[in-house]
């Protein structure tokens, strides 16, 4: 089979719109399987997980505007999107790296219904080469370029270890392949004009772990008592039990003891420093006129002594 080259189209479609077209197609195929003939932009947007205004703008790039009060014809819209994505023809793909992931991809039945045919399996392990998987015989990596030519491969799926991925990419590009789906955990360096789509399951799981951690932190913060409540239920002074019976009474008794202690301390200080227990100001005010004490008080402003 001859490898097919996508035909250029006159109208330009934004990359963001192209990335959403497969979402619309998946939702439409689900509606068609349920026997739905027409669908509104709102219902299709919900099924695809986007807002309806964005969906209408995206579909307008295809020349599809729907019918007011009716919506979109499901089958015709499936055709329009499939045509735009190039899914009305058969695309041969080769999987390089037939480990656990490569085997799973080879056995995935959803490719055929979406316009893709697994045409070749390639690996470097002599124990794997020659094995039949999903109806295909695994071929050796040394024959990669000839396999691509013989099988008319348009898209290569790289499922090798990271260390081998760049070399595989270089070889398939030299063989004429310009579309690569990379599952290897490495960033590929490719020339301009070569499209690479990266799939890293570990990164996706790490992003989910980030959101799970944030949700756990928010849940813990919501379960914690407010600051004022924590203060009210803290440890009670003078041996009282925090939050237990009698906490308020204990606090009031402690406050009373504090006030009594402060009064006793004041009285003791007055008794030591003042004559007859009177405050210095009051005694100075009653000093005998003309007496030495009175003169010193007026001169120095200190406490009169005897």
C-alpha positions as CSV (number, residue, x, y, z in Angstrom):
1,X,0.0,0.0,0.0
2,X,1.3,3.4,-0.9
3,X,1.8,5.8,2.0
4,X,-0.7,8.7,1.8
5,X,0.2,12.3,2.2
6,X,-2.3,14.7,3.7
7,X,-3.7,17.2,1.2
8,X,-3.4,20.9,2.2
9,X,-6.6,22.8,2.6
10,X,-7.2,26.4,1.8
11,X,-8.9,27.5,5.0
12,X,-6.7,27.6,8.2
13,X,-8.0,26.0,11.4
14,X,-6.4,27.0,14.7
15,X,-4.4,24.4,16.4
16,X,-6.5,24.7,19.5
17,X,-9.6,23.9,17.4
18,X,-7.9,20.9,15.8
19,X,-7.1,19.6,19.3
20,X,-10.8,19.7,20.2
21,X,-12.2,18.2,17.0
22,X,-11.5,14.6,18.2
23,X,-13.4,15.4,21.4
24,X,-16.5,16.4,19.3
25,X,-16.1,13.4,17.1
26,X,-16.0,11.0,20.1
27,X,-19.1,12.6,21.5
28,X,-20.9,12.5,18.2
29,X,-20.1,8.8,17.7
30,X,-21.6,8.1,21.1
31,X,-24.8,10.0,20.2
32,X,-25.0,8.1,16.9
33,X,-24.7,4.8,18.7
34,X,-27.6,5.8,20.8
35,X,-29.7,6.6,17.7
36,X,-29.6,10.4,18.2
37,X,-30.3,12.2,14.8
38,X,-29.8,15.8,15.8
39,X,-28.1,17.5,18.7
40,X,-28.0,21.1,20.0
41,X,-24.8,22.9,20.6
42,X,-25.4,23.0,24.3
43,X,-25.9,19.2,24.5
44,X,-22.9,18.5,22.3
45,X,-20.8,20.9,24.3
46,X,-21.7,19.1,27.6
47,X,-20.9,15.7,26.0
48,X,-17.5,17.0,24.8
49,X,-16.7,18.8,28.0
50,X,-16.4,22.4,26.5
51,X,-18.6,25.4,26.6
52,X,-21.2,25.9,23.8
53,X,-19.9,29.2,22.5
54,X,-16.4,27.7,21.9
55,X,-18.0,24.7,20.2
56,X,-20.0,26.8,17.8
57,X,-16.9,28.9,16.9
58,X,-14.9,25.7,16.4
59,X,-17.5,24.1,14.1
60,X,-17.8,27.4,12.1
61,X,-14.3,26.8,10.9
62,X,-15.6,23.7,9.2
63,X,-18.5,25.6,7.5
64,X,-21.0,24.0,9.8
65,X,-23.4,26.3,11.6
66,X,-26.3,24.0,12.4
67,X,-30.0,24.9,12.1
68,X,-31.6,27.3,14.5
69,X,-34.1,25.5,16.7
70,X,-32.9,22.1,15.5
71,X,-29.2,21.9,16.1
72,X,-26.6,19.8,14.2
73,X,-27.2,16.7,12.1
74,X,-25.2,14.1,13.9
75,X,-24.2,11.9,10.9
76,X,-23.3,14.9,8.7
77,X,-21.2,16.5,11.4
78,X,-19.4,13.2,12.0
79,X,-18.5,13.2,8.3
80,X,-17.4,16.8,8.3
81,X,-15.1,16.4,11.3
82,X,-13.8,13.0,10.0
83,X,-13.0,14.6,6.6
84,X,-11.2,17.5,8.2
85,X,-9.1,15.1,10.4
86,X,-8.3,13.0,7.5
87,X,-10.1,10.0,8.8
88,X,-12.0,9.2,5.6
89,X,-8.9,7.3,4.5
90,X,-6.8,4.5,5.9
91,X,-3.6,5.4,7.8
92,X,-1.0,2.8,8.3
93,X,1.0,3.0,11.6
94,X,4.0,1.1,12.8
95,X,4.7,0.4,16.5
96,X,8.4,0.4,17.4
97,X,9.0,-1.2,20.8
98,X,6.9,-4.3,21.5
99,X,7.1,-4.4,25.3
100,X,4.1,-4.4,27.6
101,X,2.9,-1.0,26.2
102,X,3.6,-1.9,22.6
103,X,1.7,-5.2,22.9
104,X,-1.3,-3.4,24.5
105,X,-1.3,-0.8,21.6
106,X,-1.1,-3.6,19.0
107,X,-4.1,-5.3,20.5
108,X,-6.2,-2.2,20.9
109,X,-9.3,-2.6,18.7
110,X,-10.2,1.1,18.6
111,X,-7.7,2.1,16.0
112,X,-9.5,0.5,13.1
113,X,-12.8,2.1,13.7
114,X,-11.1,5.5,13.8
115,X,-9.2,5.2,10.5
116,X,-5.9,3.7,11.7
117,X,-4.4,0.3,10.9
118,X,-1.5,-1.2,12.7
119,X,0.6,-2.3,9.8
120,X,3.9,-3.2,11.4
121,X,5.5,-4.2,14.7
122,X,9.3,-3.6,15.2
123,X,11.6,-4.5,18.1
124,X,15.3,-5.0,18.9
125,X,14.9,-8.0,21.2
126,X,15.8,-11.3,19.4
127,X,13.5,-13.1,21.8
128,X,10.5,-11.0,20.6
129,X,11.4,-10.8,16.9
130,X,9.4,-13.4,14.9
131,X,6.7,-13.6,17.5
132,X,3.1,-13.1,16.2
133,X,1.1,-10.4,18.0
134,X,-2.4,-9.3,17.0
135,X,-2.0,-11.1,13.7
136,X,1.4,-9.4,12.8
137,X,4.9,-10.9,13.0
138,X,7.3,-8.7,14.9
139,X,10.2,-7.6,12.6
140,X,13.8,-6.6,13.6
141,X,14.8,-3.0,14.2
142,X,17.6,-3.4,11.6
143,X,14.9,-3.6,8.9
144,X,13.0,-0.5,10.2
145,X,13.5,1.6,7.0
146,X,12.5,-1.2,4.6
147,X,9.4,-2.0,6.8
148,X,8.2,1.6,6.6
149,X,8.6,1.5,2.8
150,X,7.0,-1.9,2.3
151,X,4.1,-1.3,4.6
152,X,3.4,2.3,3.5
153,X,3.7,3.6,7.1
154,X,2.5,7.2,7.6
155,X,2.7,7.4,11.4
156,X,5.2,5.8,13.8
157,X,4.4,5.1,17.4
158,X,7.5,5.0,19.6
159,X,7.1,2.8,22.6
160,X,10.8,2.1,23.3
161,X,12.9,2.9,26.4
162,X,14.0,6.6,26.6
163,X,17.6,5.8,25.6
164,X,16.6,4.4,22.2
165,X,13.8,6.9,21.3
166,X,15.9,9.6,19.7
167,X,17.7,7.2,17.4
168,X,14.4,5.6,16.3
169,X,13.0,9.0,15.6
170,X,16.0,10.0,13.5
171,X,15.7,6.8,11.5
172,X,12.0,7.0,10.8
173,X,12.3,10.7,9.8
174,X,15.1,9.8,7.4
175,X,12.7,7.1,6.0
176,X,10.2,9.8,5.2
177,X,7.9,9.7,8.2
178,X,6.7,13.1,9.4
179,X,4.2,12.1,12.1
180,X,5.3,10.5,15.4
181,X,3.4,9.5,18.5
182,X,6.0,9.3,21.3
183,X,5.3,7.3,24.5
184,X,9.0,7.3,25.5
185,X,9.7,9.5,28.6
186,X,12.0,11.8,26.7
187,X,11.7,15.0,24.6
188,X,12.6,14.3,20.9
189,X,14.6,16.7,18.8
190,X,13.1,16.8,15.3
191,X,13.4,19.1,12.3
192,X,10.8,21.6,11.2
193,X,7.9,20.0,9.4
194,X,7.8,16.9,11.6
195,X,4.8,16.6,14.0
196,X,5.4,14.9,17.4
197,X,2.7,14.2,19.9
198,X,3.9,13.3,23.4
199,X,2.1,10.9,25.7
200,X,3.6,10.5,29.2
201,X,1.3,8.6,31.6
202,X,3.6,9.3,34.5
203,X,3.3,13.1,34.0
204,X,-0.5,12.8,33.9
205,X,-0.5,10.8,37.1
206,X,1.8,13.4,38.7
207,X,-0.7,16.1,37.8
208,X,-3.5,14.1,39.3
209,X,-1.4,13.6,42.4
210,X,-1.0,17.4,42.7
211,X,-4.7,18.0,42.6
212,X,-5.4,15.1,45.1
213,X,-2.9,16.7,47.5
214,X,-4.5,20.1,47.2
215,X,-7.9,18.6,47.9
216,X,-6.6,16.8,51.0
217,X,-5.1,20.0,52.3
218,X,-8.3,21.9,51.8
219,X,-10.3,19.2,53.5
220,X,-7.9,19.2,56.5
221,X,-8.2,23.0,56.7
222,X,-12.0,22.9,56.6
223,X,-12.1,20.2,59.4
224,X,-9.8,22.3,61.7
225,X,-11.7,24.4,64.3
226,X,-11.7,28.2,63.8
227,X,-8.9,30.2,65.6
228,X,-11.3,31.7,68.2
229,X,-12.7,28.3,69.0
230,X,-9.2,26.8,69.4
231,X,-8.4,29.5,71.9
232,X,-11.6,29.0,73.9
233,X,-10.9,25.2,74.2
234,X,-7.2,25.6,75.0
235,X,-5.6,24.6,78.3
236,X,-7.3,26.2,81.3
237,X,-5.0,28.1,83.8
238,X,-4.4,27.0,87.4
239,X,-4.7,23.3,86.7
240,X,-8.2,23.5,85.2
241,X,-9.3,21.0,82.5
242,X,-9.5,22.5,79.0
243,X,-13.0,22.5,77.8
244,X,-14.2,20.4,80.8
245,X,-16.8,21.1,83.5
246,X,-16.1,24.1,85.7
247,X,-13.7,25.7,83.3
248,X,-15.5,29.1,83.5
249,X,-15.7,28.9,87.3
250,X,-12.0,28.1,87.6
251,X,-11.2,31.0,85.4
252,X,-13.3,33.4,87.5
253,X,-11.7,32.1,90.8
254,X,-8.2,32.6,89.3
255,X,-9.1,36.2,88.3
256,X,-10.4,36.9,91.8
257,X,-7.2,35.5,93.3
258,X,-5.1,37.7,91.0
259,X,-7.0,40.8,92.1
260,X,-6.7,39.9,95.8
261,X,-2.9,39.2,95.4
262,X,-2.4,42.6,93.6
263,X,-4.2,44.4,96.5
264,X,-2.1,42.7,99.1
265,X,1.1,43.5,97.3
266,X,0.1,47.2,97.1
267,X,-0.7,47.4,100.8
268,X,2.6,45.8,101.8
269,X,4.5,48.3,99.7
270,X,2.7,51.2,101.3
271,X,3.4,50.0,104.8
272,X,7.1,49.8,104.1
273,X,7.6,53.1,102.5
274,X,5.1,55.5,104.2
275,X,4.7,56.8,107.7
276,X,1.7,55.3,109.4
277,X,0.8,53.4,106.2
278,X,-0.2,56.6,104.4
279,X,0.7,57.3,100.8
280,X,3.6,59.7,100.2
281,X,1.5,62.2,98.4
282,X,-1.1,62.4,101.2
283,X,1.7,62.6,104.0
284,X,3.6,65.3,102.1
285,X,0.4,67.3,101.8
286,X,0.0,67.3,105.6
287,X,3.6,68.3,106.4
288,X,4.0,70.9,109.1
289,X,4.5,74.4,107.7
290,X,8.0,75.6,108.1
291,X,9.3,72.3,109.2
292,X,12.4,70.8,107.7
293,X,10.5,68.1,106.1
294,X,8.2,70.5,104.3
295,X,11.2,72.5,103.0
296,X,12.9,69.4,101.6
297,X,9.7,68.3,100.0
298,X,9.2,71.6,98.3
299,X,12.9,71.7,97.2
300,X,13.5,68.1,96.1
301,X,10.1,66.8,95.4
302,X,11.0,63.6,97.2
303,X,9.4,61.7,100.0
304,X,9.7,63.3,103.5
305,X,11.5,61.1,106.1
306,X,11.8,61.3,109.9
